[in-house]
Every structure is written in C-alpha cells, then in structure tokens.
Amino acid sequence: MSLPSTTTAPSWTEVAGAFPALRQTVNGHPLVYLDSAATSLKPTVVIDAVSEYYRDYPSNVHRSVHTLAGRATEAYEAARARVAGFIGTRAENLVFTHGTTESVNLVANGWARRHLQPGDEILLTPAEHHSNLVPWQQAARATGARLVYAELSPEGHLSMAALRAAFTPRTRLVTVAHVSNVLGTENPIRQVVELAHRHDAVVVVDGAQSVPHLPVSVTELGVDFFAFSGHKMCGPTGIGALYGRPDRLRETDPLLFGGEMIAEVDRERATWADVPYRFEGGTPNVAGAIGLAAAVQFLESVGMQRIAVHSRELAVEAAERLAPLPGAAVYGSLANRQAVVAFNLAGVHPHDVAQVLDSLGIAVRAGHHCAQPLMATLAIQSSARASFYLYNTREDVDRLVDGLREVGRYFGR
Ligand code: PMP
C-alpha cells in the first residue's frame, strides 16, 4: 500500500504493508518491531516525500526567488500548516525544531531563563524523560529557581493529589509528560492545566509519546507549550515541533541566532523576525518537515482514534499476558495505559532479555529509557520495554509471549 487512495480507512494488514522495513527477516525470523517508543518505522509515502524533495526541488527556503526555491518554501510552509492542524492549532503557533529535546530546551532557555527569579519553583514529576528534566535542572541552576517534585501514586502514576499539594505561591511552571515512555500512562493534562492556571503557572507538556498515538488538540488541552518529535510518529529523524500559545511565544527569546531569524541587522545589533521564524535560525530541516507532513497525512488516513484504540489494545493484552509469566514484573497499571509495556523477568538482565528476543527476530528496548529518576523510584536499574504501534498485530503479542517463554527456558526459569 502507498497512501490509501480510498476514503475508507485501510485494514491493519494494509497499514502494515505500507512499512517496507517489516518486509525483512532478522536472525532468520520475520521482524517483529516492538520499539516504536524509541523510534517508529517509516511508511513508503514518507520515504518518497523525502526523496522527492532531494531529487526534484532540493532548494533552500525563504530565500531565493527561483522556481525550485518557491516550491521548497511552499512545501515547507504547507508542512507547518499540516502539522499544526494535526495538533489542533494554526501554523503561526508551530515552531519546527529537531525534536522534543530541542523544543523543551527552547522553552527552558528562551522562556524560563527570562521569566524565572531566584526562589521560583518548577513543578514536575520523577517520571519525566531526561529530555524533560535536564533542561529544567539547567534553567533552575541559571536562575536560582528550584525543582519541586510531585511524587507518583503507589501504582507509579501522576497523582493529582500530590500535584495539588506541591503547589506554592512560588510555583511558576509545571511540566509533565502527556504519556510516560516507561509506564505508558496517559496523564490528565486538562486537569493539570486547570490547576496550574489557577495558580498562574505556565504548563509545558512533553508530547513525545502522545502525539504519535492519540488525537491531540493543544487548544482543547489549553497548554502553554507542547513539544513532540517527528521520528516517533512515522516521520523522519531530526524534525519535531514546539507549539506555543501566541502570547507565550512572543515572550520567548530565540535560542539560535543567525541567518533567517532576523528582521534587520546593523553592525551593532539586530531585531528578530516574526514568530515562529525567529526560532528557526539557519537553514531548517526542509526534507524533515516535508516528510513529517507526509507522516501526518498517513496517520490521518488511518485515523488517530483507531490508532489509539489499536495500540492500546495490543499493549494491554501484552501486559495481561506477560504478568503471569514466571518471575515477571510489569510496571504501571492497566488504567490509562497507552502503547508501552515495561517489564522485567526476575534474575535475567533486561539486556539479556532483549538479546534473546533479538535472536528470535523481536526488537524490544532494554535500559533505563532515559528516565533514571523513575527507575530509582521503582527501585530498579533498568527494564525491558515492548512498545506497540499501528503496524503491530496480535500475532506480534503472541511472538513476544512465546519469545519470553524461550528467554525463561534459556535462563533456566
Ligand atoms: N520525552 C519522552 C517521553 C520520550 O519518550 C522521548 C524519546 N524517547 C523524548 C522526550 C525525547 O525525544 P527526542 O529524542 O526525539 O528529542
């Protein structure tokens, strides 16, 4: 399948057929790819959109007047509008970045460093990915602000009660992941926003694991800033975005100074271009943006609501079937679980779990998942993690469960 040409949504078999990487065997077995939370596979339409740009109109944007440059600029700005629409906002509120990490750094450096005072508080949870933690540590260090943690519930979830209790008159910024990359939990962002705005605090949401899987409207959520990555949602690597409420973007300083982000420059000083261009200094990732727009079109053709249900069902089934395996610990509860299942088998290092599964053609992640404070909270060093997406099937869950039985036999359990 290339892009489905009919108005009816494609079957899951057709969807899987759109991903050429799935047409391979790994270590003699058909590939089962269960590492989409790290990065997703790419459908042919995305690969084609990127190659078409490089082949037919590989020009810079917003500069030259020739035809190819015009086509590139048009495609780049059309991509901005498409990606913005996908998250329920308008083009002028969307900054292209290289991904969630850069997006969070832009807010932490461009907004927080300008607005936080010594003694102000940044409220977050111990479940944050390092990309939504280390930039805040640095901003706190630079401004004299403090990090305040709202401890997780006993099941390891965001606790609204703990969050409520952690607010003080100094809370200026609240930041949480929309969906945890370890526990798979979807956090109640609307409630977080309501609470934070009552305290006049700005809300920054890490959407790296939600935008690929759920219908998201930043406008309905009411967030101030929202970060996500293209490569986890069928798009190319090196492209992502930051949504900012128009007033918030206007009060954010640029991070990269140089070409394309200016209005006027003289020998001594410069003024900035309008939002969002002032945040995109230098030649942007044109091919990435075009590929991301193709990914968005592809996801929309499948249907975000369907994708949300599909990956959730696979993850819940996997969690339910892994839990009774000998020595298995599955982290997080089934409530609000999205596409991720982190687990351990007692007495087997997660790297060994991943290695044996790989020998069976099954790709899972093993490690601390860039969430060391969460690992410490769960009192583990690391875990294995299976993550599901629109191209996975129930047969993939069967292969995972059978593979883990094989791991158990291999390690004499
Ligand atoms: N936050 C979360 C929850 C993530 O899962 C990831 C990627 N693992 C990131 C942030 C960072 O994303 P990127 O590496 O694309 O910048």
Boltz pocket constraint, residues with backbone or C-beta under 6 A from the ligand:
constraints:
  - pocket:
      binder: B
      contacts: [[A, 37], [A, 38], [A, 98], [A, 99], [A, 100], [A, 101], [A, 102], [A, 129], [A, 131], [A, 132], [A, 177], [A, 179], [A, 180], [A, 181], [A, 206], [A, 208], [A, 209], [A, 229], [A, 369], [A, 370]]
      max_distance: 6.0
